[in-house]
């Protein structure tokens, strides 16, 4: 079983974004006073590890330590100088042609995990993520104006064969929904 600092470390690492302290209290099953002790213990254990805890009054986030900045900068620069690659281009195409998609939808279309491609596209400012209106737990990605400018088009409607591919995608989705409904009788 994990110690509370180890459990907190795992939660912050897995989230990849700030977590509300109130939410952490519920997840860890501890009280506010105990959270302060756990945060202090985790912070101390991270010294020299290349990561650190960033805290506000209401949130906590796991980030790279300031002393890791030069090496992280090299990583970011190398990522931004490489070509996008086939996987990232496929991911960008799925998002552009569907006029927005969640990671699950992208993975389903591509048949593989797309998290690395999404990260690359986000870093380059070619896509942006927003909370999905249908399910607040998911992120819906959309193409940015920067991507359209890079592609030399003004909107998704100018993508080659856009209307035809959207119609085909809608047909496949409808077939899947019918097949699913047949498998799961009401």
C-alpha positions in Angstrom: 0.0 0.0 0.0 1.2 3.5 -0.8 2.1 6.0 1.8 0.1 9.2 1.6 3.0 11.2 0.0 3.5 8.4 -2.6 -0.2 8.4 -3.4 -0.2 12.1 -3.8 2.8 11.9 -6.1 1.0 9.3 -8.2 -2.2 11.4 -8.4 -0.3 14.6 -9.4 1.8 12.7 -12.0 -1.2 11.0 -13.5 -3.3 14.2 -13.7 -0.6 16.2 -15.5 -2.4 19.4 -14.4 -3.2 21.2 -11.1 -5.5 19.4 -8.7 -7.7 21.2 -6.2 -6.7 20.6 -2.6 -10.3 19.9 -1.8 -10.3 17.1 -4.4 -7.1 15.7 -3.1 -8.6 15.6 0.4 -11.4 13.4 -1.0 -9.1 11.2 -3.1 -6.6 10.6 -0.3 -9.3 10.4 2.4 -7.5 12.8 4.8 -8.1 16.1 6.5 -6.7 19.5 5.7 -4.1 19.4 8.5 -2.9 16.0 7.2 -2.7 17.3 3.7 -0.2 20.0 4.8 2.0 17.4 6.3 1.7 15.1 3.2 2.6 18.1 0.9 5.6 18.9 3.0 6.8 15.3 3.0 6.4 14.9 -0.8 8.1 18.3 -1.4 11.1 17.2 0.7 11.3 13.9 -1.1 11.4 15.6 -4.5 14.5 17.7 -3.7 17.1 16.9 -6.3 14.7 14.8 -8.4 14.1 17.2 -11.2 10.5 17.8 -10.2 8.9 20.0 -7.6 5.5 20.8 -6.1 3.9 24.1 -7.1 1.1 25.3 -4.7 -1.4 28.0 -4.6 -4.1 28.5 -1.9 -6.4 26.1 -3.6 -4.3 23.9 -6.0 -1.2 21.7 -6.2 0.7 20.7 -9.3 3.8 18.6 -10.0 6.2 20.4 -12.3 9.8 20.3 -13.5 12.2 22.0 -11.0 13.7 25.3 -12.0 17.2 23.7 -12.1 15.9 21.3 -14.8 15.0 24.2 -17.1 18.1 24.0 -19.4 17.6 20.3 -20.2 13.8 20.7 -20.6 14.4 23.6 -22.9 16.6 21.4 -25.1 13.9 18.7 -25.2 11.2 21.3 -26.2 13.5 22.8 -28.9 14.3 19.4 -30.4 10.5 18.5 -30.4 9.7 21.7 -32.2 12.4 21.4 -34.9 11.4 17.9 -36.1 8.9 17.3 -38.8 5.4 16.4 -37.6 5.6 12.8 -38.8 2.9 10.5 -40.1 1.2 9.9 -36.7 0.9 13.6 -35.9 -0.4 14.4 -39.4 -3.0 11.6 -39.1 -4.1 12.9 -35.7 -4.3 16.5 -37.1 -6.4 15.2 -40.0 -8.8 13.4 -37.7 -9.3 16.5 -35.6 -9.6 18.8 -38.7 -12.1 16.6 -40.6 -14.2 15.9 -37.6 -14.1 19.5 -36.6 -13.0 18.5 -33.1 -12.5 15.1 -31.5 -11.7 13.6 -28.1 -8.6 11.4 -27.6 -10.8 8.3 -27.5 -12.4 9.2 -30.8 -9.0 9.8 -32.4 -7.6 6.6 -31.0 -10.6 4.7 -32.4 -10.2 6.1 -35.9 -6.4 5.6 -35.9 -6.4 2.3 -34.1 -3.5 3.3 -31.8 -2.8 5.5 -28.8 -2.5 9.1 -30.0 -1.4 10.8 -26.8 2.2 11.6 -28.1 0.8 13.0 -31.3 -1.7 15.2 -29.4 1.2 16.5 -27.2 3.3 17.4 -30.2 0.4 19.2 -31.9 -0.5 21.0 -28.6 3.2 22.1 -28.2 3.3 23.5 -31.7 0.0 25.4 -31.2 -1.7 23.5 -34.1 -4.6 22.2 -31.9 -6.2 23.3 -28.6 -8.1 21.4 -26.0 -11.3 22.4 -24.2 -13.6 20.6 -21.8 -16.0 18.4 -23.8 -19.6 19.7 -23.3 -21.1 16.2 -23.5 -18.7 14.7 -20.9 -16.8 17.1 -18.6 -14.2 14.4 -17.9 -12.9 14.5 -21.4 -11.0 17.1 -23.5 -12.2 17.9 -27.0 -9.4 19.0 -29.3 -9.9 21.4 -32.2 -7.7 22.8 -34.9 -6.3 26.3 -34.3 -6.2 29.2 -36.7 -2.4 28.7 -36.8 -2.9 25.2 -38.2 -5.3 26.5 -40.9 -2.8 29.2 -41.8 0.0 26.6 -42.0 -2.2 24.5 -44.3 -3.0 27.5 -46.4 -6.8 27.3 -45.9 -9.3 29.5 -44.1 -11.6 26.9 -42.6 -12.2 23.1 -42.3 -14.7 23.3 -45.3 -11.7 24.0 -47.6 -10.0 20.7 -46.7 -9.8 18.3 -49.6 -12.9 16.1 -49.9 -14.2 17.4 -46.6 -17.9 16.9 -47.3 -17.5 13.4 -48.7 -15.3 12.2 -45.8 -17.6 13.7 -43.2 -20.6 11.9 -44.8 -18.7 8.6 -44.9 -17.7 9.1 -41.2 -21.3 9.8 -40.2 -22.4 6.6 -42.0 -19.8 4.5 -40.2 -20.8 6.0 -36.8 -24.5 5.4 -37.5 -23.7 1.7 -38.4 -21.7 1.4 -35.1 -24.5 2.8 -33.1 -27.0 0.4 -34.7 -24.7 -2.6 -34.1 -24.2 -1.5 -30.5 -28.0 -1.1 -30.0 -28.5 -4.6 -31.3 -25.9 -6.0 -28.9 -27.4 -4.2 -25.9 -31.2 -4.7 -25.9 -33.0 -2.0 -24.0 
